[in-house]
Amino acid sequence: MNGPGPLGAFLQARRARLRPEDVGLRDLGPRRRVAGLRREELAQLAGVSVSYYARLEQGLSRGASAEVLDAIARALLLDDHERGHLDRLAGAARHAPRVRRPRPEKLADETRDLLRAVDGVPAIVLGRRTDVLAWNTLGHALLAGHLDFLGPDDPARRPNMSRMLFLDLHCQELYADWKRKARAVVGNLRIAVGRHPEDPLLAELIGELTMKSPEFVALWGDHRVAPCDAASYELHHPVVGTVTVTQQTLSIARSPEQALIVCTTPAGSSSEEALALLRQASGSRAPHADAAAFLEAEAAPPRPARPHRA
């Protein structure tokens, strides 16, 4: 095996984030050659030998038991999401399945019906690699109105939300706190990689972002693990201005690796009014230029009546 592999890299990153005082150890000297805990300190906390733990980090051992993983998780102060990620990485390290290029993801008829049923709010369906499998008119207008509405219908040119967030200037400018959104997307991608470590299309996406986005490299190297479940974001929309939405991720029973993302606003808020205006503007799937003209016409004062001529 070349390098530590996903399991070893995760253990190294989490160990580097801990300080001796975080786990009740005395720091006996100001000079430490490594960031965070030393391997021997972590092994001591977990109750395993230093050589055994070193082999895990180096990718030389694949047979960690559930008890050992429990002990290491406690020593690293992992939360539930991180512990689940550790288990998936350890499970993947035990098996080396034959790599097959996966087929394009499909949208079930029931999911398409569900998307149509929530047409009153912005909504999109994402696949396991954050490919956009479908969006309704308002979801497209709010999050990616500059792209072709029919793009998700063609697997060869489907938009990808992770790629858009890091490589598309429009999406970067859309989020007022772009870094917080980017951190959430990267944390979710970490979970996807843990679940599908041999997925070549997912590996290609990570490789592309690594080559093209220094911001992605910095966040990816942090090894944070967190699902995108529900979070509020302030958007600077090019048509309706500032909108604050809560993006909620809903699981789809028939397609557990796909997710429905809906954007909601508080009742009676200015953001709700902005979405209502955007719904009017995008009713005919108008591009931003046409929508902007629509809004300008709506906001313009009425023309004075011409004087009546006898």
Salt bridges, closest charged atoms under 4 A:
GLU21 OE2 - ARG19 NH1 3.81
ASP22 OD1 - ARG19 NH2 3.20
ASP27 OD1 - ARG32 NH1 3.49
GLU41 OE1 - ARG32 NH2 2.72
GLU41 OE2 - ARG38 NH1 3.27
GLU57 OE2 - ARG15 NE 2.76
GLU57 OE1 - ARG39 NE 3.00
ASP70 OD1 - ARG83 NH1 2.14
GLU82 OE2 - ARG14 NE 3.12
ASP87 OD1 - ARG83 NH2 2.92
GLU105 OE2 - ARG129 NH1 3.51
GLU110 OE2 - ARG254 NH1 2.89
ASP113 OD1 - ARG116 NH2 3.08
ASP148 OD2 - ARG157 NH1 3.02
ASP154 OD2 - ARG157 NE 3.61
ASP168 OD2 - HIS146 NE2 2.75
ASP177 OD2 - ARG180 NE 3.71
ASP199 OD2 - ARG128 NH2 2.74
ASP199 OD2 - ARG129 NE 2.90
GLU204 OE2 - ARG101 NH1 3.15
GLU208 OE1 - ARG163 NE 2.96
GLU208 OE2 - LYS212 NZ 3.16
ASP222 OD2 - ARG224 NE 2.42
GLU234 OE2 - HIS236 NE2 3.03
GLU257 OE1 - ARG128 NH1 3.05
GLU257 OE2 - HIS196 NE2 3.26
